[in-house]
Structures are given as C-alpha cells and as structure tokens.
Amino acid sequence: MGFRSVLSMAQQWAAERIQPGDTAIDATIGNGVDTLMLCRAVGPTGTVHGFDVQPRALAETQARIEAEGTARIARPVLHLRSHAEMLEALPPDCRGRVSAVMFNLGYLPGGSEDAEEGAGPIITRPDTTLPALDAALTLLKPDGVLTIVLYSGHAGGEEEAEAVRSWAQRLPQLSYQVLVYQFLNAKAEAPYLIGVLKKKPPVQADKERTRR
C-alpha cells in the first residue's frame, strides 16, 4: 500500500480532531467531497458550514448530501459567500470552538460556466484566501486543525501557493505547529498539503499535564 494522497491525508488530519457534535468548516466546498466527510465526522448532532461563491458548487454539494441521507450525518449550512467572509457569516459563539477548517484551493473542475464569458474558471486568489486563513485561525479551538491543499499548475496557482506558504511560515511557533505533506518526486505542479495545528495556551496545557 502506498502513502495516502494529499486529499486523503487532509481528510485524515481533520477527522482525527473531530468528535461527534463538533463544529467544522469546509471553506471551499467545490464538489462537496470534504463537506460530506465533515458531515459524517460531526454526526447528526454536529454542525458543518460550507462556503463557495459558485451556485453550482452549492447545488452539487447539496445533491451529494441528499444522496447520502441525513439520518446519521449533519445537514450542512451552505453559504453562497466568499471564504473571506467566514467571521461575518458565522455566529459569534463559533469563535474558538471549531475543530477543523478545510481549504482545497484552485478552482472547481468544470465550473467555468459561473465565470464571465471567456474568463476561464473562477479561481481562489491570495487577496481573499489570506484573510480567510486568518479567520480560520480565529475560529479554531485549541487542538483544532487547519488543512490547506494547494495547486500551482493553473494560472495564478503558483502565486497563491507561494503566498499561502509564506503566511504559514510566519505563524508563531509557540501558538501553532505547521507542516507540509508533499511527494517530492512528483511533478512540480502536483498538489501538496499544509497543515496547521492550533496549540493549547501554555496555562491550559500545564494544567492538563498536572492532572495526568
């Protein structure tokens, strides 16, 4: 058996941090694969919020959820809004209480019909992605995880990937663990994954060690 794919590893990291009843976010729902996984992980008592600017993405995700059935999974709250608007869109009590936030950057395959004629597919861009990542850190609870799948093989992709990588490298080590999951012998434009784990505050971590 080979190593897990980038997308599979992102889902694994998120699932490991989620308990039934938790709140999770798919910041770029696309075709809804990550949204469905999060809905399964939090269960019917949990909450999943999904964001995308393309009506087609919301429709396809809703269809995927309905096909699964909602008896044993969460019914997601889907927002036709930019991921940069997460803080404004979510209830204030979500701040510091979200277990996982997932980003799958790039563009929705086949989503060009939502773009202006001749403009190509709608892509994620640093000017909205970086504020969205900052918002995700505010929403994450201690021990919560942020996953970011990056693509550089399309126009604008390399610029965004470099901006996100620089953003991640600047995160303070005392507050976050940051790592990269990447196949080094793959094509240069192959996707890779950045994971950010929000550490517990030192006082909280010291109390937990004392209890043990």
Stockholm file with secondary structure:
# STOCKHOLM 1.0

chainA/1-212         MGFRSVLSMAQQWAAERIQPGDTAIDATIGNGVDTLMLCRAVGPTGTVHGFDVQPRALAETQARIEAEGTARIARPVLHLRSHAEMLEALPPDCRGRVSAVMFNLGYLPGGSEDAEEGAGPIITRPDTTLPALDAALTLLKPDGVLTIVLYSGHAGGEEEAEAVRSWAQRLPQLSYQVLVYQFLNAKAEAPYLIGVLKKKPPVQADKERTRR
#=GR chainA/1-212 SS CCCCCHHHHHHHHHHHTCCTTCEEEESSCTTSHHHHHHHHHHCTTSEEEEECSCHHHHHHHHHHHHHHCSSSSCCCEEECSCGGGHHHHSCGGGTTCEEEEEEECSBCTTGGGGSCTTSCSCBCCHHHHHHHHHHHHHHEEEEEEEEEEECCSSTTHHHHHHHHHHHHHTSCTTTEEEEEECCTTSCTTCCEEEEEEECCCHHHHHHHHHHC
#=GC SS_cons         CCCCCHHHHHHHHHHHTCCTTCEEEESSCTTSHHHHHHHHHHCTTSEEEEECSCHHHHHHHHHHHHHHCSSSSCCCEEECSCGGGHHHHSCGGGTTCEEEEEEECSBCTTGGGGSCTTSCSCBCCHHHHHHHHHHHHHHEEEEEEEEEEECCSSTTHHHHHHHHHHHHHTSCTTTEEEEEECCTTSCTTCCEEEEEEECCCHHHHHHHHHHC
//
